[in-house]
Amino acid sequence: MRCGWTLLGCLMVASVQGGEPCVSGVPVGSRPGPYTFIVSTGKDRGQLTCYICETADKPGIVIFARSPHDDLGKLVAALDRVIADPKNAPLRAWVTFLSADQATMDSRVVDWGKKHAIKNIPLGVFEDPAGPPSYRLADEADVSIMLFVKQRVAANFAFRAGELSDTARQQVLAALPMILGNK
C-alpha cells in the first residue's frame, strides 16, 4: 500500500478531503534510496549531503516540499520540537525543497526556517522540481513525507497544495511511534 499507515488511515484522509488520497514517494516496506541535496541551514550549510546515508538504520523523517509555506512550517516546527527532545534520540529529520533554481530557493528556505524557528532540522534544496528519481514523487504532491527505520519506510504521507491541515499534521505526528519503537 503506497499511502502509508493503514487502509483505514488512507480512507480517513480521503473522506476528510473529499477525494482520493495523494500517493507519492517510496512505498511502505521499501528502502528509501540515497540522494544528495545542498543544505541551506545549520552546520552543513552549502554542502552537498546525503542524510539517508548518514541515518542508516536509525529512525528518520524525510520531507519533500515544492514550496515553503506556513502549513508546512507548522508541521516542521512541531517535528523540530520532537527532534530536540532527548528521549527521541537518535531520530533525525530534514526537509528537501524541490526547485529548478537552487540559488533562489535557498534564500527563501533560509527565511522560512527563521520565520518558523526551525533549529534542529536541516533544510535544503534538491535542484530538480521532480525530486530524486528513485522516490517517484507525484507531480500533484506539494508535500511528501516518509518515516523510516532500519532502512525501510514505515509510513508515507502525501498532500496536495492546501491539504496539509491541522488534522493532517496530527496524523503525521501520530505515526512517529512506528519508527521510535514506542507503539
Summary of the structure (lengths in Angstrom):
residues: 183
radius of gyration: 14.9
end to end distance: 20.0
largest distance: 42.0
contacts: 580
relative contact order: 0.23
helix: 35%
strand: 20%
